[in-house]
Amino acid sequence: MHIELNSYSTLAGGNEENFHKYKVSIINVIRKHFTKYDGQLINIVDVYNFKGEYINTINTDNKRIIIFANATLQNNTPIIEKQFQLNNVQFKKILSPKGEGTLITYKNSTIAECINGIIYILIDIFGNEYNEKRVEIFEHIIKTFAETILETILETKLNELSWKKTKNKAKLTKKFIETLNHINETKINEETYQLNNLVNKKNEYRNQLKDICDKIAIKMSTIQHLKNTLYTHDKLIEQEFDNIVNLDKVEDLKIEGEKLFVYTKTMYTYDEKGAKYHTGKFRIEINPFNTSIKFFGDTPRRSYWTDHDPHPHVNGDTGNACLGNVESTIAELCSQKQLYALVTICLDFIESVNTNDAAGINIVNWDRVDANGNIIPAEEMCECDECGEMFPINEMTRAYYTLVTTENPDFDEDEEDNEDNPQYTINVENEVFVCDNCLIDNYYYNTSVNEYIRK
């Protein structure tokens, strides 16, 4: 559950210091009373503080709670001048409720109402100070909302889904079975349609007979497999699971609902030239029913997508991967429930990187592993300015592209001794760092400046 006290439109407490104090307190209060509903009814809670005004907003996300402090949905005479005291806090005014939602009272005063997933707090609850008494009033509002609205919604939802409490078990069972059968029946129709097309092509393209026959065999096998498992469990699944956990690179396999969670041992990724990088342990989330594959790792780095990507080809925020030319293979394996083969492809994906694209080139941000298995932190690697390859910093040499000869304007040719005031001075420009091979091939040592210079 994401919780945010926003600085728009005015700071709670009147200044930055009080705002941050309220932010900590409010997040703690919301977590205390909303955690029970996290994921089931709530994903996001946004709190905004206003200046005592009419705010009309529609909440389109049924798992988002919006809290507008010092605001109302009543646009006719929204402000009632009324001085009163709540919980030893003096208030100068209160806003009019819209009167269409659930009213929340505190010590016989209407201080908030809830309309369509938005809580309007009708008083300047945060004021221009930080006061624990104000936090207590806010907590009362949140607690009342949870007990009177969220609890009722949750109980109703759980009762409808509970096998013990539902009054219509047949409906629950029927819905579940219908979903399972619909997925397979749709797939059978799709596969049958494709099969018929392939059979027609067989007669039209004799020179492609072998390829088409192979596809026909695959489609027929898939259809038969789906028919055989339409109302029964696949006895081969257990063997598939055993094969997966017996893979050398797999630490564990967990199954939750329709998802598989594959936990790997420490993984290494190799570029096209064989350079080895430490990318750490991964959690691979696989849903073979919708071909969703996500990757999460314990060694994130700044890369193409975010500042915490687990792999150059994986978005660190979503876990979604750019699978390239294996995407169609993964889809086929998912449809056939070839789980062992699917996992091996995912492991191969982690171990490879394409440095020819904008994402893959960021593999250099991960720690390098040398031939002896030693880990070289990425920050201790340096790119050769000549060949572009990465080398340990201690294997690089400083050099210069340009040797510049400058005439000395203060030179006096009539002086006999010009040792300290020569006619010309020699300097170097354009500093670079190069590897040993490039140094030998492209640079020479100039004794006049005691530096390596580009040939």
N, C-alpha and C positions, 0 to 999 in steps of 0.2 A: 504494500500500500504506500503510495507516494503522497506525502503531506507537505504543503507549502503555504507559509504566511507571506503573501506578496506585498511588495512595497507600494504598489498602485492601490488607491490613488493618493493616500496619505499614510505616513508612517504611524504604525501603532505605537502609542506612548509618546509621540511627538518628536523623537530624535532617534538617531542610529543606535545609541546605547540601549535605550528602553525597547526599541524595536527588536533587537537581538535577544533581549531577555524574554520578551513575550513570545518570540519565535520558539525558543527552547521549551517554555512552559506549555504553549498551545499544542506543540507536537506531542509532548508527553501526555497531555490530557486526552487528545484525540486517539492516540495509540491505546491508552488505558481503556477507553470505552468502545472503540471501533474494531480492535484487533479480532474480536470474535467473528466479525463480518467480512474480514479481509479476504478478497478473492471471490467470495460467494455473492456479496451484495455491493462491495466497495473496492475499487482499484485506486481512485484518486480523491484526495480532499484538498480543495483550494479555499484559502481564507483571504478575503479582501477587506480593507478598512476604508470607509468613505467619510464624508464630511456632513452627514445628515441630509441625505438627498434621495430622490426617486430614481431607482435603478430597475430597468426592465430588460431582463436577459432570459434566454431560453436554454435550459440544460438538455442537450441532445444525447448525452451519454448516461445511460441508466446505471452505470457503475461509478459515477462521479458525483460527489457531494460538494456543492458550492455554499460557502458561508459568506454573506455580505454583512459586515459589522457597520452599525450606524447608517443603515439604508432601509428603504421600504419599497414595496411594489404599489403602494397607494399614492397616486399622483394628484389627488385632490386634497388640498391642505395637509401635506405630508407631515408637517411639524406641529406638535402640540407643545406650547410653552408650559412646562410644568416642572417645578422644582420638587425633587423628592429624594429620598435616601434609601439605598439598598445595600445591605451588608456593610454598613458604616462607610459607604461611598456616596458622596453627594453628586446628583445629576441635575442639570439645568433644564433639560428638555427630553421629550420622548416622541418618537415618530408614530404616526397612525398605522395600524395594521391594515392590510388589504381586506382581511376578514374572510378569505376563501380557503385558507389552509388550517393546519393544526396549530393552535395557539399554545405558546409555552409561557407559563407564569412563574413569578418568583416573589414570594411574600405578598400575594394578592395583586401584583402588578404584571400586566401583559408586557413582556420584554422581547418576545421573538415569535415568529410564526414560520411554518414550513410550507412551501408551495412548490410542487413538482420538482423535488430534489434540491431546492434552494432554501437555505435557512436565512431569513432576514432577522438580524438582531436590531431592535428598534431603539437602542440607546447607544450613546458614545461609550461603549464598554471599555475601551482601552485608554481614552482620555489623553492627557499630556504628561502622564507619569507612569511608572511601573508600580503596581500595587497588587499584592497577592489576593486582596479581597476582590479585585476585579477578575482575577483568574478564577476564583471560586464561583463567581456568577457565570462566567463562560463555561466552566465545567458543569454547572447545573443544567445549562442549556443543552450541552452535548449529551449528558447522561439522560436527560428527559427525552431527547430525540431518539436515542438508542433504545430506551426502554419502551416508549410508546409507539414508535414507528418501525424501526429496524427489527426489533424483536418479533413484532407481529408478522412482518413480511417474511422473515427467516423461518419462523415456525410454520407458516402456511406453506412455504416452498418445501421445507423438509418433510412435512406431513404428506404432501403430494408425492414425494419421491421415495418415502420410507416404505419398505416392504411390510414392516410391522404395523405401521399406523395408517396406511392407505386403506380407503374403503373400496378401492377398485383395483385389486391385484391383476385381474384379467387385462385391464387397460394398460398397466405398466408392462406386463409380460408381452402383450400384443405389440406395443410400440417398439420394444427392444427387438423382438423377432422380426417385425416388419422392416426395421432399419437394416438389420443384418442381411435379410433376404433381398431387400431392394438393391443393396450395393452389389451383391453377387449376380442377381438377375440382370441388372443393368450391364454389368461387365460381360455376362454371357451374351447378351444381345449385341454389345459392341464387338466382341470377339467373333461372333457368328457373322456379323455384317462384314467384318474385315476378311474373314475366311472366304466368304462368297466372292468378294472382289478378287482375292488372290487366285481362286480357282479359275475365274474368268480370264485373268491375265495369263494363266498357264497356257491356255489355248491360243492366245494372241501372240505371245512372245516365246517361241520355241527355244530361242537362243539363251533365254534367261530361265530355262526350266529348272535347273538345279537350285538356283537361289530361291525361286518361288516355292518349290517343293519343301525346301528347308523351312521357309517361313510358315507354310501350311502346317507342317508337322508341329512347329512350335505353338501355333495358334490352337490346333486341335488338342494338343497336350494341355494347354492352358484352360481351354473350355472344359475338358474332362476333369481336370484338377478342381476347377471351380464347382462343377456339378457334384463331384465326389465329396467336397467339403461344404456343400451348401447347408446341410443340416447336421454335419458331424465335425468333430475336431480332427485336425491333421495329425496323424500319429508320428509323422516325421519331424514335427516341430521340436520335440524334446531332443532328438539327435542333433538338430541344427544348433540348439542352445549349447549342448555339450561341445560341439566342434568349435563354437565361438570362444568359450572360456578356455579351451585348450590351446588357443593361439598364443604364441610366445609373447606377443606385444599387448595382450589383453590381461588386465588385472582382475576385472570382475564384470558381471553382466547383471543388470537389474531389469525386471519387467514390471511395468505399472500400466494397467489398462491396455491400450493399444500401442503403447510406446515401449521401445527398448532403450535402455541407458547403458552404453558400453564405456567402461572406465579403462583407459589404457595405462600402460607403464610409461616411463619416460621415453619420449619420442624424439627422433632427430630428423631434420629436413635437409635434403640434398639439392643443390642447384645442378644445372646441366654440366658443369665442369667438375662435379664431385665434391665441392666444398660442403662441409658438414656443419649444421647449425643446431643448437640445443633449443627445442621448442617446448619441452616439458610434457607433463601429463595432460590428457584430454578427456573430456566427457562428451561422447557422441550421442545425440538424441535422435533416434530413428523412429519414424511413424510409417511403416510399410503400407498403411492403408491410404495415405494421401501423398506418399513419396517425399515427405518432409524430412530433410537431414540438416541437423544443426551441430555446430562444433563449439565447445567451450574449453579453454585451456587455462593452466595455472601459471603460464609465463607470458603474459600479454606485453606487447610493445606498441609504440607509436608506429603506425603503418598507413596504408592508403586510405582506409575507411575511417578509423577513429584513432584515439591515442591509447587504446587498450585492445588492439586486435590480437587474438590468440595465434593467428597464422596470417601471412601476407594475403592469402586469398579468402579470408573469413572476416566478416563484419563483426567487430567486437560488441556492438550494441544488440544485434539481433541473433548472432550465431549463424546467420545464413552464409553459405559459401558460393563462390563462383566456380562451379564444377567443370566448366569447359566441356570437352568432348565426351566425358563420362556420364553426363546428365541423362542421356537417353538410355544408357546401359542400366543406370540406377533405377530408372522408371520401370524398365522391363523386369529387373530382378524383384522390385517391390511387388509388381503385379503377380509374379509367380511365387512370392514369399520365399525366395532363395536368400535366406537371412545370412547364412555363413558367407556366401559369395559377396553379399552386399557389404558386410563388415570388412572383409579383406580389401574391397575397393576403397572404402573410407580410410583405412589405414594407409593404403598406398597414396591416397590423396594428401594425407598429412605429411608423408615423407618426401613429397616432391614439391618443387616450386618452379614457376616459369618466370625467369628474370628478364624476359623480353617484353613483358607488359608493365604497365604503370604500377600495378599492385605488387607483383612478384619481386620487383627490384628492391623493395623495402626489406627483404630477408636479411640484409646487412645490419638491421637494427636488433637482431637476435644475436646471442653470444655464439661465437665460433668455436668449433671443436677441432683440435689439431690431430695429427696422425697418431699421437700417443694417448688420445682420449682426454687431453687437458682442455678445460674450458677457458677460452680467452674472451673476457667481457667485451661487448660491442664497442664500448668507449675506448678500449685499448687498440682498436683496429683503425687503420687509416687507408684512404683510397689513393692509389698511385696516380699522380696528375698526368702521367704519360699513357699507361695502358688501361687505367680505370679499374684495375683489380684491387681487392682489399688485402692488406698485409698488416701484421702486428706493427705497432708504432716503432718498436725498437729495431725493426728491419728496414726502416725507411731512412733515406738520406736527403738532407736539404741541399737544393741546388738552385741555379738561377737561369732564366731564359735569356737574359740580355746582359751584355758587357758594354758599358757606356764610357766613352772617353770625352772628358770635358776640358776645354781650354781655360786656364787660370787667368782671370782679368787683372790680377795683381802681379803677374809675372814681370820681372824687370830683367831684360836681356843684358843690360850693362853691368849688372852685378856679377862678380866673379863666383860667389858661392850661392847657388840657388837650391841647395839640397833640401832645405825646409820650405822652399817656395817654388815647386816645379812648374814648368810651363803647362803640363797636362796632368789631370788626375783621372784615375780609372775607378769606376764604381760599378756595382751590380744592381740589376732591377728585376722585378717579376719573380719573386720567390716561389719555388715549387718543392714538393716532396715526392721522391720517386723510389721505386723498388730497385734491388740490386741489378736485375737484368736490364732494366731500362737505363740505369746509370751507366752500365758498361757499353750499351749500344748507342746511346744518344748524347753522352756528356763527356767532357774532358776536364782534367784538373788544371786550373790556371794558377800558376805560382805567384803572379803579380797581386792577385787579390786573395789567394789561398782559399778558393771556392771552386765548386764544380759548375761549369758553364755549358749551356746547350751548344752542341756542335753546329 
